[in-house]
Amino acid sequence: MSSVAIFHSVLGVRQGVTDLASLFESNGHRVVVVDQYEGRIFDDYETASGYVDEVGFPALMRVALDAVADLDDGFFVAGFSNGAGMAQHVALNRRTAGALLLSGAMPIQYLGAETWPQATPVQIHFTLGDPFHDDDGPEQFAQQVLASRASLEFYEYPGSGHLFTDPSLPGEYDARGAALVAARSLRFVDDSD
């Protein structure tokens, strides 16, 4: 059994987050869903992004680290979109067993780091037409992971949904892609355990 800390997207703790938490819990893992918004949930990216700008990334990054303070080293981090950045931040500041990044990943220099920890494998999931994947940030991060000699799995899925594993977002959700993410994510945590 592993512990997994899950960080939500800019929209808050929505069904895609709770579905992943339930998947891990039903397979014997301990899950901490980190609610950085204290219960706030958004339905559109513009309003949600405004809230993030108001709170600020430094404050959210502090909340991310505080939320895992009681977890023993060797837990997994998982994050959706902005939450992927939070998961990366935690993995750069704590000893983690792996980082599962969904619809988000940024080069580590934006997080104040020079190298990715060699002992932290990474699994990344994106859709090919993700509207927020308009630069080469995830690819740069993937190269940084490989340069550190950490294990990397990088998966791209057909479609154009950003949070494509979230059934509460029908314009983005892809059931087939979500099922593949679930199977691959569970294998990643089980095999790295």
C-alpha positions as CSV (number, residue, x, y, z in Angstrom):
1,M,0.0,0.0,0.0
2,S,1.2,3.5,-0.9
3,S,0.2,7.0,0.0
4,V,-0.9,9.3,-2.8
5,A,-1.3,13.1,-2.5
6,I,-3.6,14.4,-5.3
7,F,-3.6,18.1,-6.4
8,H,-6.6,19.5,-8.2
9,S,-6.7,21.6,-11.3
10,V,-7.5,25.4,-11.5
11,L,-11.2,24.4,-11.4
12,G,-10.9,22.8,-7.9
13,V,-11.8,19.3,-6.6
14,R,-14.1,18.0,-9.3
15,Q,-15.2,14.5,-10.2
16,G,-12.0,13.7,-12.2
17,V,-10.0,14.2,-9.0
18,T,-12.4,12.2,-6.8
19,D,-12.6,9.4,-9.4
20,L,-8.8,9.0,-9.3
21,A,-8.8,9.1,-5.5
22,S,-11.5,6.4,-5.5
23,L,-9.5,4.3,-7.9
24,F,-6.4,4.3,-5.7
25,E,-8.4,3.8,-2.5
26,S,-10.3,0.8,-3.9
27,N,-7.0,-0.8,-4.7
28,G,-5.7,-0.4,-1.2
29,H,-3.8,2.9,-1.4
30,R,-4.1,5.7,1.1
31,V,-5.1,9.0,-0.6
32,V,-4.9,12.6,0.5
33,V,-6.9,14.9,-1.8
34,V,-5.4,18.3,-1.3
35,D,-8.1,21.0,-1.5
36,Q,-6.1,24.2,-2.0
37,Y,-9.3,26.2,-2.5
38,E,-11.1,25.2,0.8
39,G,-14.1,23.9,-1.0
40,R,-14.4,26.3,-3.9
41,I,-15.2,24.8,-7.3
42,F,-15.2,26.6,-10.6
43,D,-17.1,25.8,-13.8
44,D,-15.0,28.0,-16.2
45,Y,-11.3,28.5,-16.6
46,E,-11.4,32.3,-16.8
47,T,-13.0,32.8,-13.4
48,A,-10.8,30.0,-11.9
49,S,-7.7,31.6,-13.3
50,G,-8.7,34.9,-11.8
51,Y,-9.0,33.3,-8.4
52,V,-5.5,31.7,-8.7
53,D,-4.0,35.1,-9.7
54,E,-5.7,36.6,-6.6
55,V,-4.4,33.9,-4.2
56,G,-1.0,33.6,-6.0
57,F,1.2,30.6,-6.9
58,P,3.6,31.1,-3.9
59,A,0.7,30.8,-1.5
60,L,-0.7,27.7,-3.3
61,M,2.8,26.1,-3.3
62,R,3.0,26.7,0.5
63,V,-0.4,25.0,1.0
64,A,0.8,22.1,-1.2
65,L,3.8,21.4,1.0
66,D,1.9,22.0,4.2
67,A,-0.7,19.5,3.1
68,V,1.8,16.7,2.8
69,A,3.8,17.5,5.9
70,D,2.4,14.6,7.9
71,L,3.1,12.0,5.1
72,D,6.2,9.9,5.4
73,D,8.7,10.2,2.7
74,G,8.1,7.8,-0.2
75,F,4.5,8.9,-1.1
76,F,3.3,9.5,-4.6
77,V,2.2,12.9,-5.9
78,A,-0.5,13.3,-8.6
79,G,-1.8,16.5,-10.1
80,F,-4.2,17.8,-12.8
81,S,-3.2,20.8,-14.8
82,N,-2.1,23.5,-12.3
83,G,-2.1,20.7,-9.8
84,A,0.6,19.0,-11.8
85,G,2.8,22.0,-11.1
86,M,2.0,21.6,-7.4
87,A,2.9,17.9,-7.6
88,Q,6.2,18.7,-9.3
89,H,6.9,21.3,-6.6
90,V,6.3,18.8,-3.8
91,A,8.4,16.2,-5.6
92,L,11.3,18.7,-5.8
93,N,11.1,19.4,-2.1
94,R,10.3,16.0,-0.6
95,R,11.4,12.4,-1.3
96,T,8.6,10.9,-3.3
97,A,8.0,7.6,-4.9
98,G,6.7,9.0,-8.2
99,A,4.9,11.9,-9.9
100,L,1.8,11.3,-11.9
101,L,1.0,14.4,-14.0
102,L,-2.3,14.8,-15.9
103,S,-2.8,17.7,-18.4
104,G,0.1,19.7,-17.0
105,A,3.9,19.7,-16.6
106,M,6.3,22.6,-16.5
107,P,10.1,22.9,-16.9
108,I,11.6,22.7,-13.4
109,Q,13.5,26.0,-13.6
110,Y,10.1,27.7,-13.2
111,L,9.9,25.9,-9.8
112,G,13.4,27.1,-8.8
113,A,15.2,23.7,-9.5
114,E,18.1,22.7,-11.7
115,T,17.6,18.9,-11.8
116,W,14.8,16.4,-11.3
117,P,15.4,13.8,-8.6
118,Q,16.8,10.7,-10.2
119,A,14.8,8.4,-7.8
120,T,11.4,9.9,-8.8
121,P,9.8,8.3,-11.8
122,V,7.3,10.4,-13.8
123,Q,4.2,9.5,-15.8
124,I,2.6,12.3,-18.0
125,H,-0.8,12.3,-19.7
126,F,-2.1,14.8,-22.3
127,T,-4.5,14.9,-25.2
128,L,-3.0,15.8,-28.6
129,G,-5.3,18.8,-29.0
130,D,-5.2,20.1,-25.5
131,P,-5.9,23.9,-25.9
132,F,-3.6,24.7,-22.9
133,H,-0.7,22.7,-24.3
134,D,0.4,25.4,-26.7
135,D,4.1,25.5,-25.9
136,D,6.8,22.9,-25.4
137,G,6.8,23.0,-21.6
138,P,5.8,19.4,-21.0
139,E,8.4,18.2,-23.6
140,Q,11.1,20.3,-21.9
141,F,10.2,18.8,-18.6
142,A,10.3,15.3,-20.1
143,Q,13.8,15.9,-21.4
144,Q,14.8,17.1,-17.9
145,V,13.4,13.9,-16.3
146,L,15.4,11.8,-18.8
147,A,18.5,13.9,-18.3
148,S,18.3,13.1,-14.5
149,R,18.1,9.4,-15.4
150,A,14.7,9.1,-13.8
151,S,12.1,6.8,-15.4
152,L,9.6,8.5,-17.7
153,E,6.3,7.5,-19.3
154,F,4.7,10.1,-21.6
155,Y,1.2,9.3,-23.0
156,E,-0.7,11.3,-25.5
157,Y,-4.4,10.6,-26.3
158,P,-6.6,11.6,-29.2
159,G,-9.0,14.5,-28.6
160,S,-8.9,18.1,-27.5
161,G,-10.2,18.1,-23.9
162,H,-7.9,19.6,-21.3
163,L,-9.3,17.8,-18.2
164,F,-10.3,14.8,-20.4
165,T,-10.6,12.4,-17.4
166,D,-13.4,14.4,-15.8
167,P,-16.9,13.2,-16.6
168,S,-18.4,16.4,-15.0
169,L,-17.0,18.3,-18.0
170,P,-18.9,16.8,-20.9
171,G,-17.2,19.1,-23.5
172,E,-13.8,17.7,-22.5
173,Y,-14.4,14.2,-21.2
174,D,-13.2,11.2,-23.2
175,A,-14.3,7.9,-21.6
176,R,-11.8,5.8,-23.5
177,G,-8.9,8.1,-22.7
178,A,-10.0,8.3,-19.1
179,A,-10.1,4.5,-18.8
180,L,-6.5,4.2,-20.2
181,V,-5.3,6.9,-17.8
182,A,-6.9,5.0,-14.9
183,A,-5.3,1.7,-15.9
184,R,-1.9,3.3,-16.5
185,S,-2.0,5.4,-13.3
186,L,-2.8,2.4,-11.2
187,R,-0.1,0.3,-12.7
188,F,2.4,3.2,-12.2
189,V,1.6,3.4,-8.5
190,D,1.4,-0.4,-8.0
191,D,4.6,-1.1,-9.9
192,S,6.6,1.6,-8.2
193,D,5.3,0.6,-4.7
